[in-house]
Every structure is written in structure tokens, then in C-alpha cells.
Amino acid sequence: MPTDIDQLWVGDITYIPISGGAFRYLATLMDRCSRKIVGWSLGTDMTDALVVAALRMAIKTRAPGRVYSTTPTAVVSTSARSTNRFLKVPEYGRA
């Protein structure tokens, strides 16, 4: 278990029914220590872009030192600075 904020984020995607039988997808990232939502994105399709938008929000607002991403086959570790460049997120404190 993490002992401080921004040590571990967990994510999920769910759908929200709206009027007329339609629905929207909601991607969220939660800080495991504080249990607060640190990034989210709402869209009409469950795409990579939806998840990346939630991750961009989390990185922009929380500015973690390192970012780890898991895939079915590997764990990728990189500095937040290089992740920010990849995701096109402004550096913390800069517009």
C-alpha cells in the first residue's frame, strides 16, 4: 500500500446511461493513498484517447515525479518529464 500521495494511481473505465438509451464512457484515475480522483475524461467511445485524456489531466494537476504504466506484457517506467512530452502536457507550473 502506498504511504503518500502520487505513489500509485489506479484506473477504470465505466459507462453512464443517459436519456434515449444512449450512454457515455467515463475513464478515471484515482490516487490510491488519498482515494481522490486525480484525472478523468468523458466521451462517446471507449478509445485510447479517452484514457490518455484522463492521464493528461492527472499528470497536469498532480505533477508526479515518475510515471509507471502497465500493459499485459510489461511495466514501463519513465520520468514524468518525458511522459509529459509524449502526452503533450505542459510542465508543472508552466502554461
FENMOBEL-V739673 format. One record per residue. RES is the residue in one small letter. SS is DSSP state (alpha for helix, beta for strand, coil for the rest). PHI is phi in radians with two decimals (none if undefined). PSI is psi in whole degrees, -180 to 180 (* if undefined). Layout:
res | ss | phi | psi
RES | SS | PHI | PSI
RES | SS | PHI | PSI
//
This chain:
res | ss | phi | psi
m | coil | none | 140
p | coil | -1.19 | 148
t | coil | -1.87 | -3
d | coil | -2.62 | 163
i | coil | -1.16 | 155
d | coil | 1.13 | 19
q | coil | -1.53 | -31
l | coil | -2.62 | 124
w | beta | -1.97 | 144
v | beta | -2.16 | 151
g | beta | -2.26 | 163
d | beta | -2.74 | 157
i | beta | -2.21 | 134
t | beta | -2.40 | 172
y | beta | -2.07 | 151
i | beta | -2.13 | 117
p | beta | -1.15 | 139
i | coil | -2.20 | 180
s | alpha | -1.08 | 154
g | alpha | 1.36 | 14
g | alpha | 1.42 | 2
a | coil | -1.51 | 174
f | beta | -2.67 | 167
r | beta | -2.20 | 151
y | beta | -1.67 | 139
l | beta | -2.16 | 117
a | beta | -1.77 | 131
t | beta | -2.29 | 152
l | beta | -2.19 | 129
m | beta | -2.07 | 136
d | beta | -1.29 | 123
r | coil | -1.20 | -29
c | coil | -1.33 | -53
s | coil | -1.47 | -19
r | coil | 1.10 | 27
k | coil | -1.75 | 146
i | beta | -1.28 | 123
v | beta | -1.82 | -14
g | beta | -2.80 | 146
w | beta | -2.71 | 160
s | beta | -2.67 | 140
l | beta | -2.09 | 133
g | beta | -2.68 | 175
t | coil | -1.55 | -16
d | coil | -2.28 | 148
m | coil | -1.54 | 92
t | coil | -2.19 | 168
d | alpha | -1.02 | -38
a | alpha | -1.05 | -35
l | alpha | -1.10 | -46
v | alpha | -1.21 | -42
v | alpha | -1.10 | -38
a | alpha | -1.09 | -41
a | alpha | -1.14 | -41
l | alpha | -1.17 | -40
r | alpha | -1.02 | -45
m | alpha | -1.06 | -45
a | alpha | -1.09 | -45
i | alpha | -1.16 | -41
k | alpha | -1.13 | -41
t | alpha | -1.51 | -28
r | alpha | -1.85 | -25
a | coil | 0.86 | 62
p | coil | -1.22 | 159
g | coil | -1.30 | -37
r | beta | -2.39 | 152
v | beta | -2.18 | 128
y | beta | -2.01 | 134
s | beta | -2.20 | 133
t | beta | -1.80 | 145
t | coil | -2.22 | 172
p | coil | -1.03 | -22
t | coil | -2.06 | -9
a | coil | -2.76 | 162
v | beta | -1.98 | 126
v | beta | -1.88 | 128
s | beta | -2.05 | 136
t | beta | -2.69 | 162
s | beta | -1.26 | 153
a | alpha | -1.08 | -33
r | alpha | -1.08 | -47
s | alpha | -1.23 | -34
t | alpha | -1.13 | -42
n | alpha | -1.05 | -42
r | alpha | -1.10 | -44
f | alpha | -1.08 | -44
l | alpha | -1.50 | -3
k | coil | 1.05 | 45
v | coil | -1.76 | 130
p | coil | -1.05 | 148
e | coil | -1.09 | 148
y | coil | -0.94 | 130
g | coil | 1.49 | -1
r | coil | -2.12 | 145
a | coil | -1.57 | *
//
